[in-house]
């Protein structure tokens, strides 16, 4: 019993203790060799071939295919517009959003984003913030992206700068001054991340070495190989002259050789260099590079069908949206949150995001809005601006007021349809001829009589019972029933005729039909 109580107490202490129990401090990470106070990357390629330095990955960018697909992936994010969203719907929240918007415009946020996104390639990026004070508010004078090779992380994942005077431990950098963007790792114990360069290393290596062999093959089998034959008694000087003659075949129009010697031309087996399919190796590695960086190949290589292209386009959209969300979230949780809390204490910090959704097709939007208009829905001015942009103002639809539309036409302000006019005419005629008043007069008279008989002690339950009694009492409701039946029939007929006119299938003289349905 005592042992069970002790165990429960230990569990309670651990639940209340916010400290990490499985941290990587003091060499507790068994996956990483503990050789000093600084963490070494766990990337096996960096360990075995790069000596822990990210410089090994820089030559990969000289490959044309890598450069092309990386530019495509980064520009897919920076080419999109960004927007600032307030952290809360208050005056202070909107003021903080305006402050952030002005700061980002001044610092050229797209250029900053592009440089930080190279963390996708290497695994992480490091930027230093230079602050300035503008009145009562602090902002950024500049945010400079530094070379990641100059930095290391300690066991607390704190950033340290390696210098010539301190290459072993490095100088501790204040976290509030630096922005670190790390991505690619599948756990939180790797501050260096794991970049695309890790997977690109071998495809680029095979491609380059295959290209080297390809050039040797082209040089060797681009033309037949010359073979010289000399007699057994040939002197060393004669052999040298024969070799010179063989080598001269490549560039000289004619050669001479000593008598008794021969020169043959040897062709590559299988008809020359066509049998050496280095082209297939090159194309296969290019396809692998495209898959690694873009998760698909059709934006860089040929596709086979429209359906396949649509699938690949969806994959590309998902990749670029993920990149945009990752870098914006890192920026919002780091530099924005810290400086906003300093300028606007107690106010939820604003956020910046990229607009990654493609704009809606205008033709499709008009078709949809016209259908909604037919069933009675009207667009608000905010919706018009959101869908069609600026530059529109509401005017009189064409055909009304005896002439053309006044002012700038508004796309969603669609013309009235025949069945709408028919229903309007029907309602106006019912009111003008007094049908509605005549049909409902007896009912209102009975209700008025009930209300006159109420006393101050009458409860709501008693009033409801008396009104329910009118429903069951005998009375002349035939006029009201006839009116509603006639109106329902007319409305249905007007709708059917209007639908025919909308489909441009109305017979001649259809313009006069809506007026014929009035009672």
SENUDO-311073 format. One line per 2 residues: number of its first residue (from 0); their letters; for each residue x, y, z negated of C-alpha. Coordinates in nm, 3 decimals. Example, Ala and Ser with C-alpha at 12.3 -4.5 7.8 and 13.67 -1.06 7.14 Angstrom:
<nodes>
0 = AS = 1.230 -0.450 -0.780 | 1.367 -0.106 -0.714
</nodes>
This chain:
<nodes>
0 = XX = 0.000 0.000 0.000 | 0.284 0.241 -0.087
2 = XX = 0.458 0.164 0.244 | 0.138 0.237 0.438
4 = XX = 0.093 0.568 0.255 | 0.453 0.670 0.333
6 = XX = 0.404 0.590 0.703 | 0.087 0.801 0.715
8 = XX = 0.269 1.091 0.548 | 0.552 1.072 0.803
10 = XX = 0.302 1.078 1.087 | 0.131 1.382 0.935
12 = XX = 0.464 1.563 0.905 | 0.546 1.490 1.268
14 = XX = 0.206 1.615 1.382 | 0.269 1.946 1.204
16 = XX = 0.632 1.973 1.318 | 0.658 2.162 1.653
18 = XX = 1.022 2.057 1.707 | 1.110 1.821 1.991
20 = XX = 1.176 1.460 1.901 | 1.306 1.349 2.243
22 = XX = 1.515 1.649 2.347 | 1.845 1.621 2.533
24 = XX = 2.059 1.806 2.277 | 2.375 1.653 2.129
26 = XX = 2.412 1.390 2.399 | 2.073 1.225 2.332
28 = XX = 2.004 1.193 2.705 | 2.128 0.844 2.793
30 = XX = 2.089 0.911 3.167 | 2.343 1.194 3.166
32 = XX = 2.715 1.157 3.081 | 2.797 1.382 2.787
34 = XX = 3.129 1.539 2.875 | 3.090 1.885 2.728
36 = XX = 2.848 2.151 2.609 | 2.709 2.215 2.957
38 = XX = 2.464 1.989 3.137 | 2.575 1.831 3.462
40 = XX = 2.320 1.769 3.740 | 2.180 1.417 3.750
42 = XX = 2.175 1.418 4.132 | 2.381 1.109 4.228
44 = XX = 2.508 1.269 4.551 | 2.643 1.567 4.360
46 = XX = 2.804 1.332 4.108 | 2.972 1.092 4.348
48 = XX = 3.052 1.310 4.650 | 3.032 1.672 4.540
50 = XX = 3.202 1.674 4.204 | 2.890 1.829 4.053
52 = XX = 2.910 2.137 4.278 | 2.622 2.247 4.499
54 = XX = 2.872 2.364 4.761 | 2.851 2.017 4.915
56 = XX = 2.499 2.099 5.033 | 2.579 2.429 5.205
58 = XX = 2.723 2.272 5.527 | 2.391 2.093 5.578
60 = XX = 2.240 2.428 5.677 | 2.469 2.447 5.982
62 = XX = 2.263 2.169 6.140 | 2.027 2.328 6.396
64 = XX = 1.731 2.106 6.304 | 1.768 2.175 5.931
66 = XX = 1.794 2.548 5.993 | 1.486 2.541 6.214
68 = XX = 1.257 2.347 5.980 | 1.373 2.535 5.669
70 = XX = 1.302 2.868 5.840 | 0.960 2.738 5.936
72 = XX = 0.881 2.627 5.582 | 0.995 2.951 5.418
74 = XX = 0.829 3.181 5.672 | 0.501 2.991 5.628
76 = XX = 0.487 3.150 5.281 | 0.640 3.493 5.337
78 = XX = 0.431 3.555 5.650 | 0.115 3.555 5.437
80 = XX = -0.017 3.862 5.263 | -0.002 3.876 4.884
82 = XX = -0.256 4.016 4.641 | -0.250 4.118 4.275
84 = XX = -0.532 3.995 4.052 | -0.602 4.158 3.712
86 = XX = -0.560 3.932 3.412 | -0.883 4.066 3.261
88 = XX = -1.176 4.272 3.384 | -1.110 4.580 3.173
90 = XX = -0.976 4.927 3.239 | -0.640 4.827 3.092
92 = XX = -0.638 4.505 3.291 | -0.696 4.694 3.616
94 = XX = -0.431 4.949 3.519 | -0.179 4.667 3.465
96 = XX = -0.270 4.523 3.806 | -0.214 4.862 3.973
98 = XX = 0.123 4.889 3.801 | 0.232 4.545 3.927
100 = XX = 0.110 4.617 4.280 | 0.316 4.935 4.302
102 = XX = 0.624 4.759 4.166 | 0.604 4.477 4.420
104 = XX = 0.560 4.718 4.709 | 0.868 4.911 4.600
106 = XX = 1.092 4.605 4.561 | 1.001 4.435 4.896
108 = XX = 0.844 4.128 4.744 | 0.856 3.922 5.066
110 = XX = 1.235 3.940 5.082 | 1.264 3.843 4.716
112 = XX = 1.027 3.550 4.769 | 1.224 3.422 5.069
114 = XX = 1.552 3.415 4.876 | 1.399 3.247 4.571
116 = XX = 1.233 2.985 4.792 | 1.578 2.851 4.879
118 = XX = 1.538 2.678 4.545 | 1.333 2.428 4.745
120 = XX = 1.652 2.336 4.929 | 1.902 2.335 4.644
122 = XX = 1.669 2.256 4.353 | 1.679 2.588 4.170
124 = XX = 1.733 2.961 4.220 | 1.851 3.231 3.980
126 = XX = 1.760 3.600 3.998 | 1.871 3.887 3.775
128 = XX = 1.633 4.171 3.689 | 1.749 4.533 3.678
130 = XX = 1.499 4.742 3.484 | 1.410 5.110 3.498
132 = XX = 1.179 5.333 3.298 | 0.920 5.547 3.475
134 = XX = 0.758 5.766 3.214 | 0.602 5.542 2.952
136 = XX = 0.616 5.227 3.166 | 0.904 4.998 3.249
138 = XX = 0.953 4.851 3.594 | 1.211 4.684 3.817
140 = XX = 1.482 4.886 3.979 | 1.572 4.569 4.168
142 = XX = 1.565 4.190 4.135 | 1.878 4.033 4.283
144 = XX = 1.900 3.663 4.368 | 2.243 3.529 4.261
146 = XX = 2.448 3.238 4.390 | 2.332 2.937 4.188
148 = XX = 2.681 2.783 4.199 | 2.793 3.043 3.944
150 = XX = 2.549 2.921 3.678 | 2.509 2.618 3.454
152 = XX = 2.263 2.516 3.184 | 2.340 2.423 2.827
154 = XX = 2.170 2.152 2.621 | 1.886 2.388 2.533
156 = XX = 1.837 2.454 2.906 | 1.968 2.804 2.847
158 = XX = 2.135 2.978 3.138 | 2.512 3.036 3.125
160 = XX = 2.737 3.219 3.370 | 3.071 3.064 3.462
162 = XX = 3.355 3.316 3.483 | 3.727 3.298 3.554
164 = XX = 3.798 3.346 3.185 | 3.541 3.089 3.070
166 = XX = 3.483 2.801 3.310 | 3.419 2.542 3.037
168 = XX = 3.130 2.690 2.840 | 3.041 3.005 3.031
170 = XX = 2.878 3.322 2.904 | 2.529 3.300 2.758
172 = XX = 2.273 3.493 2.964 | 1.961 3.651 2.802
174 = XX = 1.648 3.470 2.921 | 1.440 3.789 2.936
176 = XX = 1.674 3.934 3.201 | 1.685 3.634 3.437
178 = XX = 1.426 3.456 3.646 | 1.494 3.084 3.708
180 = XX = 1.287 2.897 3.967 | 1.335 2.519 3.943
182 = XX = 1.152 2.260 4.151 | 1.170 1.904 4.281
184 = XX = 1.257 1.713 3.963 | 1.010 1.456 3.835
186 = XX = 1.065 1.541 3.467 | 1.142 1.841 3.243
188 = XX = 1.488 1.723 3.136 | 1.649 1.841 3.462
190 = XX = 1.678 2.222 3.473 | 1.871 2.201 3.801
192 = XX = 1.572 2.052 3.981 | 1.616 1.823 4.280
194 = XX = 1.616 1.999 4.614 | 1.547 1.888 4.969
196 = XX = 1.922 1.887 5.032 | 1.944 1.565 4.830
198 = XX = 1.732 1.383 5.090 | 1.877 1.569 5.388
200 = XX = 2.238 1.480 5.310 | 2.247 1.135 5.466
202 = XX = 2.036 1.202 5.780 | 2.262 1.498 5.862
204 = XX = 2.575 1.291 5.784 | 2.464 1.006 6.013
206 = XX = 2.365 1.252 6.284 | 2.701 1.431 6.277
208 = XX = 2.909 1.116 6.275 | 2.694 0.966 6.549
210 = XX = 2.742 1.281 6.753 | 3.118 1.252 6.706
212 = XX = 3.114 0.896 6.838 | 2.886 1.005 7.120
214 = XX = 3.136 1.266 7.235 | 3.415 1.010 7.224
216 = XX = 3.203 0.772 7.430 | 3.125 1.042 7.686
218 = XX = 3.492 1.129 7.712 | 3.585 0.766 7.748
220 = XX = 3.312 0.640 7.978 | 3.216 0.960 8.160
222 = XX = 3.449 0.832 8.428 | 3.613 0.490 8.464
224 = XX = 3.921 0.423 8.253 | 4.245 0.399 8.454
226 = XX = 4.469 0.096 8.401 | 4.826 0.088 8.532
228 = XX = 5.021 -0.230 8.606 | 5.401 -0.244 8.629
230 = XX = 5.632 -0.536 8.720 | 5.824 -0.715 8.449
232 = XX = 6.156 -0.562 8.554 | 6.024 -0.202 8.527
234 = XX = 6.245 0.022 8.328 | 6.127 0.243 8.047
236 = XX = 6.149 0.545 8.274 | 5.932 0.374 8.535
238 = XX = 5.674 0.282 8.271 | 5.665 0.644 8.157
240 = XX = 5.608 0.764 8.512 | 5.321 0.516 8.553
242 = XX = 5.157 0.637 8.233 | 5.184 0.996 8.351
244 = XX = 5.021 0.897 8.679 | 4.737 0.724 8.492
246 = XX = 4.675 1.029 8.274 | 4.685 1.256 8.580
248 = XX = 4.388 1.076 8.737 | 4.148 1.283 8.520
250 = XX = 4.263 1.621 8.650 | 4.473 1.578 8.961
252 = XX = 4.335 1.542 9.314 | 4.616 1.304 9.410
254 = XX = 4.895 1.108 9.240 | 5.197 0.899 9.335
256 = XX = 5.332 0.588 9.168 | 5.647 0.380 9.220
258 = XX = 5.633 0.097 9.470 | 5.526 -0.234 9.324
260 = XX = 5.300 -0.081 9.059 | 4.915 -0.075 9.057
262 = XX = 4.639 0.139 8.907 | 4.283 0.001 8.849
264 = XX = 3.966 0.183 8.733 | 3.772 0.010 8.454
266 = XX = 3.399 0.094 8.422 | 3.202 0.063 8.097
268 = XX = 3.007 -0.260 8.065 | 2.641 -0.231 8.155
270 = XX = 2.685 0.058 8.396 | 2.842 0.335 8.189
272 = XX = 2.735 0.553 7.902 | 2.365 0.481 7.947
274 = XX = 2.409 0.164 7.745 | 2.538 0.364 7.446
276 = XX = 2.209 0.493 7.303 | 2.339 0.765 7.074
278 = XX = 2.047 0.982 7.187 | 1.806 0.758 6.998
280 = XX = 2.013 0.794 6.679 | 2.017 1.173 6.720
282 = XX = 1.639 1.197 6.775 | 1.566 0.957 6.488
284 = XX = 1.769 1.167 6.246 | 1.599 1.487 6.367
286 = XX = 1.260 1.325 6.306 | 1.372 1.222 5.957
288 = XX = 1.482 1.579 5.883 | 1.144 1.714 5.994
290 = XX = 0.959 1.466 5.774 | 1.173 1.551 5.471
292 = XX = 1.127 1.927 5.499 | 0.782 1.962 5.655
294 = XX = 0.624 1.625 5.560 | 0.527 1.590 5.928
296 = XX = 0.688 1.612 6.272 | 0.440 1.761 6.517
298 = XX = 0.537 2.124 6.454 | 0.889 2.044 6.574
300 = XX = 0.839 1.737 6.796 | 0.582 1.633 7.052
302 = XX = 0.254 1.484 6.935 | 0.028 1.230 7.098
304 = XX = -0.330 1.344 7.037 | -0.548 1.628 6.915
306 = XX = -0.669 1.430 6.614 | -0.311 1.358 6.512
308 = XX = -0.225 1.726 6.551 | -0.513 1.821 6.321
310 = XX = -0.395 1.579 6.054 | -0.040 1.713 6.074
312 = XX = -0.171 2.070 6.057 | -0.357 1.985 5.736
314 = XX = -0.036 1.844 5.587 | 0.155 2.158 5.684
316 = XX = -0.113 2.376 5.522 | -0.093 2.176 5.200
318 = XX = 0.287 2.205 5.188 | 0.298 2.582 5.240
320 = XX = 0.019 2.642 4.988 | 0.206 2.432 4.732
322 = XX = 0.525 2.633 4.790 | 0.340 2.962 4.754
324 = XX = 0.166 2.856 4.434 | 0.487 2.726 4.277
326 = XX = 0.696 3.037 4.336 | 0.412 3.276 4.243
328 = XX = 0.334 3.082 3.925 | 0.700 3.090 3.824
330 = XX = 0.715 3.466 3.884 | 0.387 3.527 3.698
332 = XX = 0.487 3.323 3.393 | 0.837 3.472 3.382
334 = XX = 0.915 3.831 3.487 | 0.553 3.951 3.519
336 = XX = 0.434 3.815 3.185 | 0.734 3.954 2.992
338 = XX = 0.733 4.305 3.137 | 0.354 4.333 3.136
340 = XX = 0.340 4.240 2.767 | 0.595 4.513 2.699
342 = XX = 0.403 4.779 2.893 | 0.048 4.671 2.803
344 = XX = 0.050 4.498 2.463 | -0.249 4.275 2.402
346 = XX = -0.363 4.286 2.767 | -0.371 3.966 2.975
348 = XX = -0.094 4.007 3.235 | -0.187 4.047 3.602
350 = XX = -0.093 3.781 3.856 | 0.030 3.786 4.214
352 = XX = -0.077 3.518 4.464 | -0.039 3.456 4.837
354 = XX = -0.348 3.447 5.060 | -0.285 3.107 5.218
356 = XX = -0.636 3.049 5.360 | -0.672 3.126 5.730
358 = XX = -0.919 3.404 5.814 | -1.263 3.284 5.914
360 = XX = -1.338 3.261 6.285 | -1.551 3.564 6.374
362 = XX = -1.771 3.379 6.625 | -1.849 3.106 6.371
364 = XX = -1.921 3.369 6.104 | -2.167 3.554 6.331
366 = XX = -2.349 3.230 6.419 | -2.378 3.136 6.051
368 = XX = -2.492 3.481 5.939 | -2.750 3.499 6.216
370 = XX = -2.902 3.169 6.102 | -2.916 3.296 5.744
372 = XX = -3.082 3.616 5.865 | -3.355 3.414 6.039
374 = XX = -3.459 3.256 5.709 | -3.465 3.586 5.525
376 = XX = -3.112 3.639 5.387 | -2.934 3.971 5.434
378 = XX = -2.561 4.037 5.395 | -2.436 4.285 5.138
380 = XX = -2.191 4.557 5.235 | -1.919 4.381 5.034
382 = XX = -1.976 4.061 5.231 | -1.965 4.250 5.563
384 = XX = -1.629 4.403 5.471 | -1.490 4.072 5.345
386 = XX = -1.593 3.881 5.660 | -1.552 4.136 5.939
388 = XX = -1.309 4.387 5.785 | -1.323 4.764 5.779
390 = XX = -1.452 4.991 6.054 | -1.824 4.912 6.037
392 = XX = -2.115 5.119 5.910 | -2.485 5.038 5.903
394 = XX = -2.687 5.179 6.195 | -3.033 5.141 6.349
396 = XX = -3.062 4.812 6.541 | -3.105 4.842 6.917
398 = XX = -3.467 4.868 7.028 | -3.594 5.041 6.713
400 = XX = -3.703 5.408 6.704 | -3.747 5.396 7.083
402 = XX = -3.381 5.385 7.178 | -3.032 5.244 7.133
404 = XX = -2.870 5.185 6.799 | -2.749 5.496 6.622
406 = XX = -2.399 5.496 6.478 | -2.152 5.208 6.493
408 = XX = -2.323 4.868 6.542 | -2.294 4.637 6.245
410 = XX = -2.245 4.270 6.343 | -2.454 4.119 6.061
412 = XX = -2.749 4.362 6.110 | -2.923 4.129 6.353
414 = XX = -3.235 4.222 6.557 | -3.576 4.116 6.431
416 = XX = -3.731 3.803 6.584 | -4.078 3.758 6.726
418 = XX = -4.215 3.556 6.433 | -4.096 3.821 6.184
420 = XX = -4.292 4.088 6.375 | -4.597 3.863 6.388
422 = XX = -4.599 3.812 6.012 | -4.558 4.187 5.954
424 = XX = -4.853 4.260 6.186 | -5.064 3.997 6.013
426 = XX = -4.999 4.138 5.666 | -5.070 4.494 5.781
428 = XX = -5.400 4.394 5.943 | -5.518 4.201 5.635
430 = XX = -5.455 4.501 5.415 | -5.603 4.756 5.662
432 = XX = -5.931 4.564 5.710 | -5.980 4.504 5.338
434 = XX = -5.986 4.123 5.356 | -5.755 4.081 5.058
436 = XX = -5.948 4.326 4.841 | -6.282 4.167 4.927
438 = XX = -6.159 3.815 4.860 | -5.999 3.890 4.522
440 = XX = -6.254 4.140 4.382 | -6.472 3.880 4.201
442 = XX = -6.168 3.723 4.038 | -6.034 4.054 3.908
444 = XX = -6.381 4.150 3.780 | -6.395 3.834 3.566
446 = XX = -6.046 3.902 3.431 | -6.139 4.260 3.344
448 = XX = -6.446 4.136 3.155 | -6.232 3.899 2.950
450 = XX = -5.985 4.174 2.863 | -6.263 4.410 2.753
452 = XX = -6.391 4.152 2.505 | -6.056 4.116 2.326
454 = XX = -6.022 4.231 1.967 | -5.714 4.319 1.763
456 = XX = -5.724 3.979 1.600 | -5.707 3.791 1.930
458 = XX = -5.401 3.572 1.956 | -5.203 3.482 2.268
460 = XX = -5.332 3.126 2.247 | -5.694 3.249 2.251
462 = XX = -5.625 3.476 2.550 | -5.470 3.189 2.740
464 = XX = -5.771 2.965 2.667 | -6.013 3.231 2.796
466 = XX = -5.815 3.282 3.115 | -5.800 2.904 3.167
468 = XX = -6.177 2.901 3.132 | -6.211 3.134 3.429
470 = XX = -6.038 2.872 3.638 | -6.304 2.612 3.561
472 = XX = -6.602 2.851 3.564 | -6.829 2.844 3.872
474 = XX = -6.779 3.143 4.100 | -6.757 3.260 4.459
476 = XX = -6.399 3.177 4.557 | -6.480 3.072 4.911
478 = XX = -6.372 3.409 5.054 | -6.029 3.384 4.890
480 = XX = -5.986 3.024 5.006 | -6.077 3.117 5.362
482 = XX = -5.838 3.410 5.360 | -5.544 3.202 5.236
484 = XX = -5.621 2.920 5.483 | -5.637 3.162 5.776
486 = XX = -5.318 3.340 5.669 | -5.129 3.010 5.627
488 = XX = -5.235 2.891 5.970 | -5.140 3.222 6.131
490 = XX = -4.800 3.225 5.963 | -4.722 2.871 6.077
492 = XX = -4.827 2.950 6.432 | -4.617 3.266 6.435
494 = XX = -4.316 3.072 6.314 | -4.354 2.809 6.587
496 = XX = -4.391 3.070 6.857 | -4.095 3.264 6.720
498 = XX = -3.877 2.952 6.725 | -3.964 2.898 7.091
500 = XX = -3.870 3.256 7.173 | -3.542 3.222 6.980
502 = XX = -3.451 2.919 7.191 | -3.528 3.115 7.509
504 = XX = -3.794 2.863 7.611 | -4.101 3.090 7.574
506 = XX = -4.340 3.098 7.871 | -4.423 3.413 8.062
508 = XX = -4.621 3.660 7.857 | -4.486 3.530 7.526
510 = XX = -4.429 3.888 7.411 | -4.805 3.922 7.365
512 = XX = -4.847 3.602 7.165 | -4.756 3.730 6.816
514 = XX = -5.038 3.988 6.835 | -5.290 3.717 6.909
516 = XX = -5.245 3.534 6.581 | -5.389 3.807 6.361
518 = X = -5.723 3.714 6.203
</nodes>
